[in-house]
Amino acid sequence: LSRAGPGGAMQSALLLALQQEGGRMERGGRRRSEAEEAAGKGRMKRTIIKDWKTRLSYFLQNSANSTKMKSKKVGKHRTYFRPSPEEAQLWSEAFDELLANKYGLAAFRAFLKSEFCEENIEFWLACEDFKKTKSPHKLTSKAKKIYNDFIEKEAPKEINIDFQTKNMIAQNIQEATHTCFSAAQKRVYSLMENNSYPRFLESEFYQELCKKTPITRAAQGT
């Protein structure tokens, strides 16, 4: 054999070893990258749910405080408990089922806040309160406040309704009746039911509420 022979063989063997090591590092890198990506998604999901719970806690606290202030009995305070998975699943059967549940309503408001369209549910709630008003004087003052908050051009919480409906409301609030905002409320209700409501049902937070906690053997006492 010539002197070049063994040297060439050693170089080939070294090159092969480096290629194999590079392949293992590349595969290891891919596995780490996939693991990091999965971990990142997990952290993001936990962050989203935590953010949801913070918003929900805020709305539930406000609801509880409002109920407490309206109560004639001092110290009466209603606590809103997390619904069971079965109860939460009922919200998917109809939009009204969701709105009729205090916890569900607060959760939906938190969702709309995350989508930057909270004004829709606030307007709807203001209209519901407006329709229950008995005093003619309060009816007029509430009508003007709703118009200033939600209807007029560049209102702080302006809702998305057509010009004709806005114009009709502007005329009607001069002599306010309980039907002043009926057309606008129906429009906003339809908007929420057909757009925001389906997205809420697909949200991480709602899916989390519908999950049934597995019963462990320890919990069963076996």
C-alpha positions in Angstrom: 0.0 0.0 0.0 1.2 3.6 -0.7 1.4 6.2 2.1 -1.6 8.1 0.6 -3.8 5.0 1.0 -4.2 4.8 4.7 -4.4 8.6 5.1 -7.2 8.7 2.6 -9.1 5.9 4.4 -8.7 7.7 7.7 -10.0 10.9 6.2 -13.0 9.0 4.8 -13.7 7.4 8.1 -13.4 10.7 9.9 -15.7 12.4 7.4 -18.3 9.6 7.8 -18.2 9.9 11.6 -18.7 13.7 11.4 -21.7 13.2 9.0 -23.3 10.7 11.4 -22.7 13.0 14.4 -24.2 15.9 12.4 -27.2 13.8 11.5 -27.7 12.9 15.2 -27.4 16.5 16.2 -29.8 17.6 13.5 -32.4 15.0 14.6 -31.9 16.0 18.3 -32.3 19.6 17.3 -35.6 18.9 15.5 -36.8 16.9 18.5 -35.9 19.8 20.9 -37.5 22.3 18.5 -40.7 20.3 18.4 -40.7 19.9 22.2 -40.1 23.6 22.7 -42.9 24.4 20.2 -45.3 22.1 22.1 -44.3 23.6 25.4 -44.8 27.1 23.9 -48.3 26.2 22.8 -49.0 24.8 26.2 -47.8 28.0 27.9 -49.8 30.1 25.5 -53.0 28.1 26.2 -52.5 28.5 30.0 -51.9 32.3 29.5 -55.1 32.6 27.5 -57.1 30.8 30.0 -55.6 32.7 32.9 -56.3 36.0 31.1 -59.9 34.8 30.6 -60.3 34.0 34.3 -59.0 37.5 35.3 -61.5 39.2 33.0 -64.3 36.8 34.2 -63.5 37.5 37.8 -63.8 41.2 37.1 -67.2 40.9 35.6 -68.5 38.5 38.2 -67.3 40.8 41.0 -69.1 43.8 39.3 -72.3 41.7 39.0 -72.1 40.6 42.6 -71.5 44.2 43.8 -74.5 45.4 41.7 -76.7 42.8 43.2 -75.6 43.7 46.7 -76.3 47.4 46.1 -79.8 46.7 44.8 -80.6 44.4 47.7 -82.6 45.9 50.6 -81.0 43.6 53.1 -77.6 44.8 54.3 -74.9 42.3 53.7 -76.8 40.1 51.3 -74.3 38.9 48.7 -74.7 36.4 45.9 -71.7 34.3 44.9 -71.5 33.0 41.3 -70.1 29.5 41.3 -68.3 27.9 38.3 -71.0 25.9 36.4 -70.8 22.2 36.0 -69.7 20.8 32.6 -73.4 19.8 32.0 -74.6 23.3 32.8 -72.0 24.9 30.6 -72.9 22.6 27.7 -76.5 23.9 27.8 -75.2 27.3 26.7 -74.4 25.8 23.3 -78.0 24.9 22.7 -79.2 28.5 22.4 -77.9 32.0 22.7 -80.6 32.8 25.2 -79.4 30.0 27.5 -76.0 31.7 27.7 -77.4 35.2 28.4 -79.8 33.9 31.0 -77.0 32.4 33.1 -75.1 35.0 35.2 -71.8 33.2 35.0 -72.3 32.5 31.3 -73.2 36.2 30.6 -70.0 37.3 32.5 -67.9 34.8 30.5 -69.4 36.1 27.2 -68.7 39.7 28.2 -65.1 38.7 28.9 -64.9 37.1 25.5 -66.3 40.1 23.7 -63.8 42.3 25.6 -61.0 40.1 24.2 -62.4 40.7 20.7 -62.7 44.5 21.4 -66.5 44.5 20.8 -67.8 44.6 24.4 -70.0 47.6 23.5 -72.5 45.1 21.9 -73.4 43.3 25.1 -73.2 46.5 27.2 -75.8 48.1 24.8 -78.0 45.0 24.9 -77.9 45.0 28.7 -78.6 48.8 28.9 -81.7 48.2 26.6 -82.9 45.4 28.9 -82.6 47.7 31.9 -84.3 50.5 30.0 -87.3 48.4 29.1 -87.9 47.7 32.8 -87.9 51.4 33.8 -91.3 52.6 35.0 -90.7 56.2 35.8 -91.3 58.5 32.7 -88.6 60.9 33.9 -86.1 58.1 34.4 -87.1 56.7 31.0 -86.2 60.0 29.3 -82.9 60.4 31.1 -81.8 56.8 30.5 -82.8 57.1 26.8 -80.5 60.1 26.4 -77.7 58.4 28.2 -78.0 55.3 26.0 -78.0 57.5 22.9 -74.9 59.5 24.1 -73.0 56.3 25.1 -73.9 54.0 22.1 -75.7 55.7 19.3 -74.5 59.1 18.3 -71.6 59.6 16.0 -68.2 59.0 17.7 -70.0 57.9 20.9 -67.5 56.3 23.4 -69.1 52.9 22.9 -70.6 53.4 19.4 -72.4 50.3 18.1 -72.5 49.3 14.4 -76.0 50.1 13.2 -77.2 51.8 10.0 -77.8 55.6 9.6 -81.6 55.2 9.3 -81.9 53.4 12.6 -79.7 56.0 14.3 -81.8 58.8 12.9 -85.1 57.1 14.0 -83.7 56.7 17.5 -82.6 60.4 17.6 -86.2 61.4 16.9 -87.9 58.9 19.2 -85.9 59.8 22.4 -87.4 63.3 22.3 -90.6 61.6 23.7 -89.0 58.4 25.0 -91.0 55.1 25.1 -90.0 51.6 26.0 -89.6 50.7 22.2 -87.1 53.5 21.4 -84.2 51.1 21.0 -86.0 47.9 19.9 -84.7 47.9 16.3 -81.2 48.6 17.3 -81.3 46.0 20.1 -82.5 43.3 17.6 -79.7 44.3 15.2 -77.0 44.0 17.9 -78.6 40.7 19.3 -78.5 39.2 15.8 -74.9 40.4 15.3 -73.8 38.7 18.6 -75.8 35.5 18.0 -74.5 35.0 14.4 -70.8 36.1 14.9 -69.5 36.3 18.4 -71.6 33.5 20.0 -70.2 30.7 17.7 -66.7 31.9 18.3 -67.3 31.9 22.0 -68.4 28.3 21.8 -65.1 27.4 20.1 -62.9 29.3 22.5 -60.4 27.7 24.8 -62.1 29.0 27.9 -65.6 27.6 27.0 -64.1 24.3 26.0 -62.3 24.2 29.4 -65.6 24.8 31.2 -67.2 21.8 29.4 -64.4 19.4 30.3 -65.4 16.7 32.7 -62.8 16.0 35.4 -61.8 12.3 35.4 -62.8 10.5 38.5 -59.8 8.9 40.0 -59.7 5.7 42.1 -58.7 7.7 45.2 -61.8 9.9 44.7 -64.0 6.8 44.4 -62.5 5.5 47.7 -61.1 2.3 46.1 
